[in-house]
Amino acid sequence: MRRLPKLTKAVKLPGVKKGNTTVTAKFVYKVNKSKKTTKLNVKVTVQAATVQPTQAPTNMPTNAPTDIPSPTPENTPIPTDGKDTSNLTTEHKSANGITTKDNGQMRENLTTAQLMKFMGQGWNLGNTLEACGTDLPDTFQPTDYETFWGQPVTTQKAIDGIHSYGVNTVRIPVAWSNMISDDGKYTINDAYFNRVEEVINYVLNNEMYAIINIHYDSDWWGAVWRC
């Protein structure tokens, strides 16, 4: 029996179109210093590739509305550390008479790394409660400051919408000097306290984390520390 030389290289031939064909391989080799030629024929059948149609999402509207509604918020599960897994209760009034659903409980024995994991993605409620200026009317109310730099009044619906996109922490900058007495006692107006608490409760009602940041407060802070 004649032994053919061992093949050392595979050849990949691309299919051009559907059909049958014959592939011929030609081998040239030496036997006892004599050149030999051998041809091998292989019959090949090429099948047409199956193309999967692209399926459009079933929830896409045919005519996109100009006013896209906010997605329905979903509460982010809070890991348990031996306490209740939810801080939400029925709607009630806080000690200051502000509507809330939060039970007021604090989570304890958390490391910084654990807390950061629970806090997740954050969002800044900027240019609202820290908006300030000079020579503003004494008649300004908390929402007048809140909208002074062009932002709308913060609502529960707005925070619900932010939370529905996976945000679990909101930073709330506050300039307490907006409604603080200039009699040397630096008493912050209760109306401003109440508005800040109201915005905090928008966050807590979603079981999110609220970070209160003292922002754009100037001379009064230094004066208090000098007392």
Phi and psi in degrees as GROMACS dihedral restraints (atoms count N, CA, C in turn):
[ dihedral_restraints ]
;  ai    aj    ak    al  type     phi  dphi    fc
    3     4     5     6     1   -81.3    20    10
    4     5     6     7     1   130.7    20    10
    6     7     8     9     1   -99.6    20    10
    7     8     9    10     1   127.2    20    10
    9    10    11    12     1   -84.4    20    10
   10    11    12    13     1   153.7    20    10
   12    13    14    15     1   -64.4    20    10
   13    14    15    16     1   149.8    20    10
   15    16    17    18     1   -73.7    20    10
   16    17    18    19     1   132.4    20    10
   18    19    20    21     1   -74.3    20    10
   19    20    21    22     1   138.2    20    10
   21    22    23    24     1  -116.2    20    10
   22    23    24    25     1    -0.7    20    10
   24    25    26    27     1  -145.1    20    10
   25    26    27    28     1   128.2    20    10
   27    28    29    30     1   -88.6    20    10
   28    29    30    31     1   142.5    20    10
   30    31    32    33     1  -117.2    20    10
   31    32    33    34     1   127.3    20    10
   33    34    35    36     1  -104.4    20    10
   34    35    36    37     1   121.4    20    10
   36    37    38    39     1  -106.7    20    10
   37    38    39    40     1   123.2    20    10
   39    40    41    42     1   -74.3    20    10
   40    41    42    43     1   141.9    20    10
   42    43    44    45     1   -76.3    20    10
   43    44    45    46     1   138.9    20    10
   45    46    47    48     1   -96.6    20    10
   46    47    48    49     1   -47.3    20    10
   48    49    50    51     1  -156.6    20    10
   49    50    51    52     1   169.5    20    10
   51    52    53    54     1   -65.4    20    10
   52    53    54    55     1   139.7    20    10
   54    55    56    57     1   147.7    20    10
   55    56    57    58     1  -174.9    20    10
   57    58    59    60     1  -109.8    20    10
   58    59    60    61     1   146.3    20    10
   60    61    62    63     1  -154.6    20    10
   61    62    63    64     1   169.7    20    10
   63    64    65    66     1  -122.2    20    10
   64    65    66    67     1   127.8    20    10
   66    67    68    69     1  -102.1    20    10
   67    68    69    70     1   125.1    20    10
   69    70    71    72     1  -107.6    20    10
   70    71    72    73     1   125.1    20    10
   72    73    74    75     1  -107.5    20    10
   73    74    75    76     1   127.4    20    10
   75    76    77    78     1  -109.1    20    10
   76    77    78    79     1   127.6    20    10
   78    79    80    81     1  -116.4    20    10
   79    80    81    82     1   132.0    20    10
   81    82    83    84     1  -119.3    20    10
   82    83    84    85     1   123.0    20    10
   84    85    86    87     1  -148.7    20    10
   85    86    87    88     1   173.6    20    10
   87    88    89    90     1  -114.0    20    10
   88    89    90    91     1   140.5    20    10
   90    91    92    93     1  -131.0    20    10
   91    92    93    94     1   114.4    20    10
   93    94    95    96     1    53.2    20    10
   94    95    96    97     1    46.5    20    10
   96    97    98    99     1    68.7    20    10
   97    98    99   100     1     6.7    20    10
   99   100   101   102     1  -102.3    20    10
  100   101   102   103     1   137.8    20    10
  102   103   104   105     1   -80.6    20    10
  103   104   105   106     1   129.2    20    10
  105   106   107   108     1  -121.0    20    10
  106   107   108   109     1   148.3    20    10
  108   109   110   111     1  -128.3    20    10
  109   110   111   112     1   133.1    20    10
  111   112   113   114     1  -133.3    20    10
  112   113   114   115     1   139.2    20    10
  114   115   116   117     1  -116.6    20    10
  115   116   117   118     1   137.1    20    10
  117   118   119   120     1  -120.4    20    10
  118   119   120   121     1   132.5    20    10
  120   121   122   123     1  -109.8    20    10
  121   122   123   124     1   132.7    20    10
  123   124   125   126     1  -127.1    20    10
  124   125   126   127     1   125.0    20    10
  126   127   128   129     1   -83.5    20    10
  127   128   129   130     1   132.7    20    10
  129   130   131   132     1  -127.4    20    10
  130   131   132   133     1   136.7    20    10
  132   133   134   135     1  -112.2    20    10
  133   134   135   136     1   124.7    20    10
  135   136   137   138     1  -104.7    20    10
  136   137   138   139     1   123.2    20    10
  138   139   140   141     1  -100.8    20    10
  139   140   141   142     1   149.1    20    10
  141   142   143   144     1   -68.7    20    10
  142   143   144   145     1   140.9    20    10
  144   145   146   147     1   -69.8    20    10
  145   146   147   148     1   141.0    20    10
  147   148   149   150     1   -88.4    20    10
  148   149   150   151     1   121.6    20    10
  150   151   152   153     1  -101.0    20    10
  151   152   153   154     1   120.1    20    10
  153   154   155   156     1   -80.7    20    10
  154   155   156   157     1   126.9    20    10
  156   157   158   159     1   -67.2    20    10
  157   158   159   160     1   144.9    20    10
  159   160   161   162     1   -75.7    20    10
  160   161   162   163     1   124.0    20    10
  162   163   164   165     1   -95.9    20    10
  163   164   165   166     1   121.2    20    10
  165   166   167   168     1   -73.3    20    10
  166   167   168   169     1   145.5    20    10
  168   169   170   171     1   -56.9    20    10
  169   170   171   172     1   137.2    20    10
  171   172   173   174     1   -75.6    20    10
  172   173   174   175     1   -15.8    20    10
  174   175   176   177     1   -98.0    20    10
  175   176   177   178     1    10.5    20    10
  177   178   179   180     1   -86.5    20    10
  178   179   180   181     1   128.2    20    10
  180   181   182   183     1   -73.2    20    10
  181   182   183   184     1   150.3    20    10
  183   184   185   186     1   -71.8    20    10
  184   185   186   187     1   -35.1    20    10
  186   187   188   189     1  -123.5    20    10
  187   188   189   190     1   108.5    20    10
  189   190   191   192     1   -68.6    20    10
  190   191   192   193     1   131.2    20    10
  192   193   194   195     1   -71.8    20    10
  193   194   195   196     1   153.9    20    10
  195   196   197   198     1   -74.4    20    10
  196   197   198   199     1   -26.9    20    10
  198   199   200   201     1  -113.3    20    10
  199   200   201   202     1    98.9    20    10
  201   202   203   204     1   -80.1    20    10
  202   203   204   205     1   122.4    20    10
  204   205   206   207     1   -69.9    20    10
  205   206   207   208     1   152.2    20    10
  207   208   209   210     1   -68.1    20    10
  208   209   210   211     1   140.9    20    10
  210   211   212   213     1   -65.9    20    10
  211   212   213   214     1   154.0    20    10
  213   214   215   216     1   -68.3    20    10
  214   215   216   217     1   122.6    20    10
  216   217   218   219     1   -68.9    20    10
  217   218   219   220     1   149.1    20    10
  219   220   221   222     1  -125.8    20    10
  220   221   222   223     1   133.9    20    10
  222   223   224   225     1   -67.6    20    10
  223   224   225   226     1   134.3    20    10
  225   226   227   228     1   -81.4    20    10
  226   227   228   229     1   123.5    20    10
  228   229   230   231     1   -60.5    20    10
  229   230   231   232     1   135.6    20    10
  231   232   233   234     1  -104.2    20    10
  232   233   234   235     1   123.2    20    10
  234   235   236   237     1   -58.0    20    10
  235   236   237   238     1   145.8    20    10
  237   238   239   240     1   -88.3    20    10
  238   239   240   241     1   146.2    20    10
  240   241   242   243     1  -129.3    20    10
  241   242   243   244     1    38.8    20    10
  243   244   245   246     1    98.8    20    10
  244   245   246   247     1    -4.7    20    10
  246   247   248   249     1  -113.5    20    10
  247   248   249   250     1  -174.3    20    10
  249   250   251   252     1   -60.3    20    10
  250   251   252   253     1   146.1    20    10
  252   253   254   255     1   -82.0    20    10
  253   254   255   256     1    -5.3    20    10
  255   256   257   258     1  -137.3    20    10
  256   257   258   259     1   141.2    20    10
  258   259   260   261     1   -95.2    20    10
  259   260   261   262     1     1.9    20    10
  261   262   263   264     1   -85.0    20    10
  262   263   264   265     1   136.2    20    10
  264   265   266   267     1  -128.3    20    10
  265   266   267   268     1  -171.5    20    10
  267   268   269   270     1   -68.6    20    10
  268   269   270   271     1   155.7    20    10
  270   271   272   273     1   -63.1    20    10
  271   272   273   274     1   134.1    20    10
  273   274   275   276     1  -152.6    20    10
  274   275   276   277     1  -179.8    20    10
  276   277   278   279     1  -101.4    20    10
  277   278   279   280     1   139.5    20    10
  279   280   281   282     1   -75.9    20    10
  280   281   282   283     1   179.6    20    10
  282   283   284   285     1   -61.1    20    10
  283   284   285   286     1   -25.1    20    10
  285   286   287   288     1   -94.8    20    10
  286   287   288   289     1     6.1    20    10
  288   289   290   291     1    83.0    20    10
  289   290   291   292     1    19.7    20    10
  291   292   293   294     1   -98.1    20    10
  292   293   294   295     1   132.8    20    10
  294   295   296   297     1   -65.9    20    10
  295   296   297   298     1   133.6    20    10
  297   298   299   300     1  -155.5    20    10
  298   299   300   301     1   162.7    20    10
  300   301   302   303     1  -115.6    20    10
  301   302   303   304     1    -5.4    20    10
  303   304   305   306     1   -77.1    20    10
  304   305   306   307     1   141.4    20    10
  306   307   308   309     1   -86.0    20    10
  307   308   309   310     1    -3.3    20    10
  309   310   311   312     1    79.8    20    10
  310   311   312   313     1     3.4    20    10
  312   313   314   315     1   -78.1    20    10
  313   314   315   316     1   146.6    20    10
  315   316   317   318     1  -108.0    20    10
  316   317   318   319     1   141.9    20    10
  318   319   320   321     1   -87.1    20    10
  319   320   321   322     1   136.8    20    10
  321   322   323   324     1  -119.4    20    10
  322   323   324   325     1   168.9    20    10
  324   325   326   327     1    59.3    20    10
  325   326   327   328     1    38.6    20    10
  327   328   329   330     1  -105.8    20    10
  328   329   330   331     1   136.9    20    10
  330   331   332   333     1   -78.5    20    10
  331   332   333   334     1   165.3    20    10
  333   334   335   336     1   -60.5    20    10
  334   335   336   337     1   -41.5    20    10
  336   337   338   339     1   -62.8    20    10
  337   338   339   340     1   -42.3    20    10
  339   340   341   342     1   -64.2    20    10
  340   341   342   343     1   -43.7    20    10
  342   343   344   345     1   -62.0    20    10
  343   344   345   346     1   -42.2    20    10
  345   346   347   348     1   -62.1    20    10
  346   347   348   349     1   -37.9    20    10
  348   349   350   351     1   -64.7    20    10
  349   350   351   352     1   -41.6    20    10
  351   352   353   354     1   -69.6    20    10
  352   353   354   355     1   -35.6    20    10
  354   355   356   357     1   -67.9    20    10
  355   356   357   358     1   -33.4    20    10
  357   358   359   360     1    62.8    20    10
  358   359   360   361     1  -144.5    20    10
  360   361   362   363     1   -73.9    20    10
  361   362   363   364     1   144.9    20    10
  363   364   365   366     1  -118.6    20    10
  364   365   366   367     1   161.2    20    10
  366   367   368   369     1  -142.4    20    10
  367   368   369   370     1   142.4    20    10
  369   370   371   372     1  -102.3    20    10
  370   371   372   373     1   122.4    20    10
  372   373   374   375     1   -87.2    20    10
  373   374   375   376     1    70.1    20    10
  375   376   377   378     1   -85.3    20    10
  376   377   378   379     1   159.9    20    10
  378   379   380   381     1    60.5    20    10
  379   380   381   382     1    33.8    20    10
  381   382   383   384     1  -121.2    20    10
  382   383   384   385     1   -90.6    20    10
  384   385   386   387     1   -74.3    20    10
  385   386   387   388     1    -8.9    20    10
  387   388   389   390     1  -100.4    20    10
  388   389   390   391     1     1.7    20    10
  390   391   392   393     1   -64.8    20    10
  391   392   393   394     1   130.1    20    10
  393   394   395   396     1  -146.6    20    10
  394   395   396   397     1   173.6    20    10
  396   397   398   399     1  -172.0    20    10
  397   398   399   400     1   178.6    20    10
  399   400   401   402     1  -103.6    20    10
  400   401   402   403     1   149.5    20    10
  402   403   404   405     1    56.4    20    10
  403   404   405   406     1    42.2    20    10
  405   406   407   408     1   -83.3    20    10
  406   407   408   409     1   151.5    20    10
  408   409   410   411     1   -60.5    20    10
  409   410   411   412     1   144.2    20    10
  411   412   413   414     1   -69.0    20    10
  412   413   414   415     1   -15.4    20    10
  414   415   416   417     1   -82.2    20    10
  415   416   417   418     1    -3.3    20    10
  417   418   419   420     1   -58.5    20    10
  418   419   420   421     1   134.4    20    10
  420   421   422   423     1  -103.6    20    10
  421   422   423   424     1   169.0    20    10
  423   424   425   426     1   -51.4    20    10
  424   425   426   427     1   -44.2    20    10
  426   427   428   429     1   -70.8    20    10
  427   428   429   430     1   -21.0    20    10
  429   430   431   432     1   -67.6    20    10
  430   431   432   433     1   -41.4    20    10
  432   433   434   435     1   -67.1    20    10
  433   434   435   436     1   -41.1    20    10
  435   436   437   438     1   -59.7    20    10
  436   437   438   439     1   -31.1    20    10
  438   439   440   441     1  -104.5    20    10
  439   440   441   442     1     4.4    20    10
  441   442   443   444     1   -63.7    20    10
  442   443   444   445     1   -30.3    20    10
  444   445   446   447     1  -101.2    20    10
  445   446   447   448     1    21.9    20    10
  447   448   449   450     1    94.1    20    10
  448   449   450   451     1     0.5    20    10
  450   451   452   453     1   -85.9    20    10
  451   452   453   454     1   153.5    20    10
  453   454   455   456     1   -77.3    20    10
  454   455   456   457     1   165.4    20    10
  456   457   458   459     1   -65.7    20    10
  457   458   459   460     1   130.9    20    10
  459   460   461   462     1   -68.0    20    10
  460   461   462   463     1   137.9    20    10
  462   463   464   465     1  -128.0    20    10
  463   464   465   466     1   164.7    20    10
  465   466   467   468     1   -61.8    20    10
  466   467   468   469     1   -38.1    20    10
  468   469   470   471     1   -62.4    20    10
  469   470   471   472     1   -38.0    20    10
  471   472   473   474     1   -64.9    20    10
  472   473   474   475     1   -44.4    20    10
  474   475   476   477     1   -68.9    20    10
  475   476   477   478     1   -36.5    20    10
  477   478   479   480     1   -57.6    20    10
  478   479   480   481     1   -43.6    20    10
  480   481   482   483     1   -64.4    20    10
  481   482   483   484     1   -42.2    20    10
  483   484   485   486     1   -60.7    20    10
  484   485   486   487     1   -43.7    20    10
  486   487   488   489     1   -64.9    20    10
  487   488   489   490     1   -33.7    20    10
  489   490   491   492     1   -65.7    20    10
  490   491   492   493     1   -17.8    20    10
  492   493   494   495     1   -92.7    20    10
  493   494   495   496     1    12.0    20    10
  495   496   497   498     1    97.6    20    10
  496   497   498   499     1     1.1    20    10
  498   499   500   501     1   -76.6    20    10
  499   500   501   502     1   132.8    20    10
  501   502   503   504     1  -121.9    20    10
  502   503   504   505     1     1.6    20    10
  504   505   506   507     1  -141.2    20    10
  505   506   507   508     1   137.8    20    10
  507   508   509   510     1  -125.7    20    10
  508   509   510   511     1   127.0    20    10
  510   511   512   513     1   -90.1    20    10
  511   512   513   514     1   127.6    20    10
  513   514   515   516     1  -117.8    20    10
  514   515   516   517     1    97.1    20    10
  516   517   518   519     1   -73.5    20    10
  517   518   519   520     1   139.1    20    10
  519   520   521   522     1  -137.1    20    10
  520   521   522   523     1   130.9    20    10
  522   523   524   525     1  -102.4    20    10
  523   524   525   526     1    96.1    20    10
  525   526   527   528     1   -65.5    20    10
  526   527   528   529     1   -21.7    20    10
  528   529   530   531     1   -68.4    20    10
  529   530   531   532     1   -11.0    20    10
  531   532   533   534     1   -59.6    20    10
  532   533   534   535     1   -38.8    20    10
  534   535   536   537     1  -132.4    20    10
  535   536   537   538     1    64.2    20    10
  537   538   539   540     1  -124.3    20    10
  538   539   540   541     1   144.7    20    10
  540   541   542   543     1   -72.1    20    10
  541   542   543   544     1   148.6    20    10
  543   544   545   546     1  -108.3    20    10
  544   545   546   547     1    29.5    20    10
  546   547   548   549     1   -96.6    20    10
  547   548   549   550     1    10.9    20    10
  549   550   551   552     1    91.0    20    10
  550   551   552   553     1    -8.7    20    10
  552   553   554   555     1   -96.8    20    10
  553   554   555   556     1   -16.2    20    10
  555   556   557   558     1    53.2    20    10
  556   557   558   559     1    50.5    20    10
  558   559   560   561     1   -85.0    20    10
  559   560   561   562     1   123.9    20    10
  561   562   563   564     1   -83.1    20    10
  562   563   564   565     1   133.6    20    10
  564   565   566   567     1   -61.7    20    10
  565   566   567   568     1   135.4    20    10
  567   568   569   570     1   -60.2    20    10
  568   569   570   571     1   -32.7    20    10
  570   571   572   573     1   -62.1    20    10
  571   572   573   574     1   -35.8    20    10
  573   574   575   576     1   -72.2    20    10
  574   575   576   577     1   -41.7    20    10
  576   577   578   579     1   -55.5    20    10
  577   578   579   580     1   -46.0    20    10
  579   580   581   582     1   -64.9    20    10
  580   581   582   583     1   -38.9    20    10
  582   583   584   585     1   -67.6    20    10
  583   584   585   586     1   -40.5    20    10
  585   586   587   588     1   -63.1    20    10
  586   587   588   589     1   -43.2    20    10
  588   589   590   591     1   -62.6    20    10
  589   590   591   592     1   -37.5    20    10
  591   592   593   594     1   -61.7    20    10
  592   593   594   595     1   -44.3    20    10
  594   595   596   597     1   -67.5    20    10
  595   596   597   598     1   -39.1    20    10
  597   598   599   600     1   -58.7    20    10
  598   599   600   601     1   -41.4    20    10
  600   601   602   603     1   -67.7    20    10
  601   602   603   604     1   -28.6    20    10
  603   604   605   606     1   -57.5    20    10
  604   605   606   607     1   -38.6    20    10
  606   607   608   609     1   -73.7    20    10
  607   608   609   610     1   -48.8    20    10
  609   610   611   612     1   -64.5    20    10
  610   611   612   613     1   -29.1    20    10
  612   613   614   615     1   -64.9    20    10
  613   614   615   616     1   -17.8    20    10
  615   616   617   618     1  -100.4    20    10
  616   617   618   619     1     9.7    20    10
  618   619   620   621     1    57.9    20    10
  619   620   621   622     1    34.5    20    10
  621   622   623   624     1   -96.2    20    10
  622   623   624   625     1   174.1    20    10
  624   625   626   627     1  -101.6    20    10
  625   626   627   628     1   136.2    20    10
  627   628   629   630     1  -112.7    20    10
  628   629   630   631     1   129.1    20    10
  630   631   632   633     1  -111.0    20    10
  631   632   633   634     1   117.4    20    10
  633   634   635   636     1   -93.7    20    10
  634   635   636   637     1   124.1    20    10
  636   637   638   639     1  -118.1    20    10
  637   638   639   640     1   120.0    20    10
  639   640   641   642     1   -71.7    20    10
  640   641   642   643     1   118.4    20    10
  642   643   644   645     1  -137.1    20    10
  643   644   645   646     1   140.3    20    10
  645   646   647   648     1    56.9    20    10
  646   647   648   649     1    27.0    20    10
  648   649   650   651     1   -93.0    20    10
  649   650   651   652     1   135.5    20    10
  651   652   653   654     1  -112.3    20    10
  652   653   654   655     1  -110.0    20    10
  654   655   656   657     1   -65.9    20    10
  655   656   657   658     1   -30.9    20    10
  657   658   659   660     1   -62.0    20    10
  658   659   660   661     1   -32.6    20    10
  660   661   662   663     1   -65.5    20    10
  661   662   663   664     1   -44.8    20    10
  663   664   665   666     1   -66.1    20    10
  664   665   666   667     1   -35.1    20    10
  666   667   668   669     1   -66.3    20    10
  667   668   669   670     1   -38.1    20    10
  669   670   671   672     1   -63.6    20    10
  670   671   672   673     1   -41.8    20    10
  672   673   674   675     1   -71.9    20    10
  673   674   675   676     1   -19.9    20    10
  675   676   677   678     1   -82.9    20    10
  676   677   678   679     1   -12.6    20    10
